[in-house]
Amino acid sequence: MAKRKIQKPTRFERMYKVWDYLRKNTDRRHPTSIAKMRKDENINAYIGDKETINRLLKDMANIMNLEDGGSDYKPEAEWRLYFDGFKKFYGDKERYERDDSDEDDSYIANVMRIKNLYYNRTFSEKEVDSIIEGIMATRTLDSKSAQELVRKVEDNMTTVFYKRTPRHICKVQEPELADRELLKDNLAIIQKAIDDNVRIQFRFNGYSYEKKLEPVREESDELSPYYIVASGGKYYLLAAKEYEGYKPNMSIWRIDLMTSIEIPGRNDRLHIKGIPRIPKKNVSNLPEKWSEDFQLKHLNMSFDKPVPVTLRIKSEKCEDNPKKRVRPGYTFLHDWFGDSFTYIRTEKEPPYDDIVMVECSAYGMAHWALQYSELVEVLEPESLREDIKIKIKKVLIAKYLLLQTNLFRLI
C-alpha cells in the first residue's frame, strides 16, 4: 500500500474524513461530540486542535445547510449537518426572532458551541427498509445481484446503528420475460406522451412458438395513455382506444409487448406535441385520479368496472362450537384483497361457512373464483354466478368430448 506523501492532512481531506465519519456513525438519535471523536481511532488523526476542528465543522455546516444556489439556510429539518450552536442562531424559530443587526459572522462563529453533533441523512431507516424490500422483491434480479445491491444501499444510506437485513434470503430466479432495453425505451416514450397529454401509436405483439414477438394484427394501434402501472413484475398501460359509434372505455395493455412505438403528429421543431388524447372524464371505468387499491379491484389487471361481489368462504368450524374456527383460513383471500374484504356473517346451518363481500371486476372475479373453487363460491351478483356456470360447463363438455374421443380410439 502506498504511503502518504504528506503527513499532515489537508483541510479538504479533514473535511471529507469528518463528513464520512459522521455519515456512518451518527444520526438524530445518536449524536456525538468532538471529545468522543478524539477517542475514536478511525477519525482522531483528522481532528486537529480545538480551533481547527471547530472552524472546520462550522464551515461545513454553513456550506451543507444552505439552500441550493442561495444565500439563506434550508429549513431545519433539511439540514445535513446539525449541532446545537448552529440551531441557536439559524434554527427555524431562532433566526426569525433574533435581531442580528449588531452581530457579524465572526462573532457568531466564536460563540457557537458544538454539541449534539450529527449528520442528518437523506433517507430514514423506514425509507431504506422500503428500498431494500423493493430490491428483494424484484423479479429480474438473481440472489447474488440482489444481495450485492442491498449491501451497497446499506453501506451508503445507513449508519452503524441500522439493523441490517438478513443477507442469506434466497430469491427464486424469475425468467427474463421481456427485452429490458425495449421496455425501457417504451416506458420513456409513453411517459413523454402522458406528460404532454397526447396519443401514442405502436404494434401490439404476442410470443410465437419460436419465442419471438410477432404482431397480433396487421394494423397499428393508437391509444390515449393515462397511467403506467407496475404489477407482478410487468408494466401495464391504462389507456383508451377510440371506436366509431362507441364511448371510449378503459383498456389495459402490456408495455413489454409493444414495438415500433411513437407519438404520431409530433414535431419538435414546430413545437407540436402530438395528437391530443381523450380527456380522462370521457373514458368509462378510468379513474380520474390514481388509487393504490386499483389492483385489489382489478385482479390480474382486468379492466371492467368493479362491482360488489358476495362470496361464501369455506371455513371449517369446531363440531361442538360452530362459532369457533378450526384454523385461520383467510390467508388466500388476504393475499389477493388485503384488508379490503368485509366479513358479513357466519351461516347458521351446517357446514357454517362464512359470508364476505369484496369489490372487484366481474371478469377478474370469474377467473379467480374458478382458481379457488375448492375454497370459495360466488353468491352475488347472479349474472356473475351464471357466467361462472357457463365457464364450468364449457370445461366439463370439453373434457367429456376428449374422453369420448379417446375411448372411441381404444375401441
Secondary structure, 3 states (H helix, E strand, C coil): CCCCCCCCCCHHHHHHHHHHHHHHHCECCECECHHHHHCCCCCHHHCCCHHHHHHHHHHHHHHHCECCCCCCECCHHHCCEECHHHHHHHCCCHHHHCCCCCCCHHHHHHHCCCCCEEECCCCCHHHHHHHHHHHHHCCCCCHHHHHHHHHHHHHHHCCCCCCCCCCCCCCCCCCCCCCHHHHHHHHHHHHHHHHHCECEEEEEEEECCCCCEEECCCCCEEEEEEEEEEECCEEEEEEECCCCCCCCEEEEEEHHHEEEEECCCCECCCCECCCECCCHHHCECCCCCCCCCHHHHCHHHCCCCEEEEEEEECCCEECCEEEEECCCCCHHHHHHHCCCCEEEEECCCCCCCEEEEEEEEHHHHHHHHHHCCCCEEEEECHHHHHHHHHHHHHHHHHHHHHHHHHHHHHC
